[in-house]
Amino acid sequence: MFITKSGCCGRLGSIVTDIELTPTVRINEEYCLYRHNGTCKKCIQKCVNNAFSIQNDEVLFDRNNCNDQIYEINVPVYPIGLGDACGKCMCGVPCSLMVPRKIDYEHFDDVNLGLLSCTHRLFL
């Protein structure tokens, strides 16, 4: 999952251009709570088709399981795309809309996380 300072909820795209741009400096900081300190794993719990697994303390993502959930269960006539994911794992989790280490999420349930995400969105 790609987590930025604004969270992980969003879609990415590309633009091809010949304009000279100044590259953004990359920050060597981990925003994922699991990778940072071994906590959270809310995205893994929220996945509706078991696309995530943990092996040797590393989170693995099975794109085929995610795509099966989209195309075989929900939209069987839609052709499979290379970058498609359902996004349910990104909704209402600590990193949805912000860097999660700033708040203690251990005591939040799914309802409170959803409310927090909605409240945070109002102040962006």
N, C-alpha and C positions, 0 to 999 in steps of 0.2 A: 504494500500500500504506500502511496506517495503522500507523505504528510508535510505540509508547509507551515509557515507561521500562521496562516489563516485556516489551518485544518486540512482534512482530506476530502471533504465533500466538494465535488466539482468535477468537471470534465476538462480534458486537455485537448488541444488542437495544435496544428502547425501552420505556419505561413512561410512560403518560400519567397525570398526577396534578395535583392542585391544591395540593400541599404546597409551602410556601415553602422554597426551597433556596438555599444560598450557591453561586454559580458557582465552578468551579475556575479559577484564574488560568492562562491559557495562556502557555506558555513559548515564546519565539521562538528555538528551537534545532532544528537539522536532525539527525535521528537516522539518516537513510539515508546510507550511506557514499558512494554514487554522487553524490547531490546535495551532499554535504558536500565531497568532494574528488576525485570522478571515478573512484573505485576500486570494487571488488566486482562488482556486476552478477550475483551468484549467483542471485537470484530470476529473472532473465531467462533464465539458462542452465537452471534447473530446470523452467521452464514446458514442459509436455508437448505443448502445442498452439499454440505461437508466438503467445500473446496479447499479448506485450510486444514493443515495437520502440523504437529510439532514432532520433529525428530532430532535428537541430540541438541535440544534447546534452540533449534532453529525452526522458524515458521516457514512452512512450505505452502505454496499456492498451486492448486491444480486447475488450470484454466479450462480444461475439458469439463470438469464437474460444474464449474460456474456457467459455462456455455450450455451445458445440458439443461440446467435449471431455466435458462432463458428460452432456448430454442425448442427443446423437446417438450417442456412442460407448459410454458406460457405462450410462446409464439412459434408453433411448429412450422409455419410456412415462410418464416423470415430467413434469408440466407445468413450463414454464420460469417461474422466479421472478425477481423484480426484483433481489434482492440476492445471488443465488447465485454462488458461485465454488468451484472444487474445492479450493483451498488448498495444492496441491502446491508452489507457488512459495514458500510461507512456512515449509516444513519443512526443518530442517537447514541454514539459512542464518545468517549472522552476526547478523542482527537477530531471529531467531526468539524468543528469550527474554530479551533484554537490549539495552541500548544498545551497538551494535557498536564504537564508537570506542575503547572501553576495552581492546580486545585486537587485536593485529595478525593479521588473518585472511588476509593475502596468501599464507601458506605452508600453509594448511589445505586438505585435499582434502575431498570430500563425506563420506567415512567419518568423518574426524576431526571435522568439523562436527557430524555426527549424534551422535557420542559426547560432544562438548562440550555439546550441547543437552541430552542425557539427564543428564549429570553436573550441569549447572547446575540442572535441574529438581529434583534431589534436595535442593539447598540452598535452595530458595525458601521 
